[in-house]
């Protein structure tokens, strides 16, 4: 049976790789414990602001198309 081609290859779960993942997880948890509440909230706030910007842009584009008629040259 042939394996499906993926965009990337998943690494084998060898004991060394599992140990590496555990140390990375421990390092990330230590960083979260040391960092203040502002550093943890920054990605969430950035995502919220980005979502609000995209939504507001779509809303204003819709309002422009609803309340303004196109030029007569465009309709020919």
N, C-alpha and C positions, 0 to 999 in steps of 0.2 A: 504494500500500500504506500502510495506517495504522500509525503507531508505537504500540507498547504503552504504556499509561499506567503509570508507575512512581510510587512514593511520593515520589521526588525526581528531579530532572533531573541527569544527568551533565553536567559542564561540557565545552565543546568543548576539544579539545587544540590550542590556539593556541600559537604560540611564546612568548608572554608567560606563559601558564599553565604551560608546561613549565619556563620559567626560574624561576617562583615555586616549583614543586615541588622543583626542584633546590636552591634556597636553603633551603627548609624542611628538606629532608633533610640538607643540610650543617649547618644549625643544630642539628638533633637529634643528629647524630653528634658535634658539638663538645660538646654538653651531656653526652653519655654519657662522653666522654673526660675531662671535667673533674670529673664527679661521682664520689663515692666508691662503694665496693661496697655500702654500706648503702642508698643511694638507689636503686640499680638493683634490689635485692632486695625492696624494700618492696612493690611491687605483687604479686609472687609470693607473699610471705608472707601478704598480705591475702587473696588468692584461696585459698590453702591453708587458712587459718583459717575462712573462710566456708564452704568445702566441708566441712570437718570439723564445723562447727556444724550445718549442714543434715543431714549424715549421722547425727550423734549424736541429733538431734531425731527423725529418722525411726526410728532404732533404738529409742529409748526409747518412742516411741508404739507401736511394734510389740510391745515387751515388755509394755507395759501392757495391750494388747488380748489378748495370749496368756495372761497369768497372772491376769487379773481377770475375773470374770463380771459381766455387766450386772445392774442392779437388776431385780427382778421386775416392778415397775411399768412398766418400759420394754418388757418382753416381751409385755405384754397387748395 
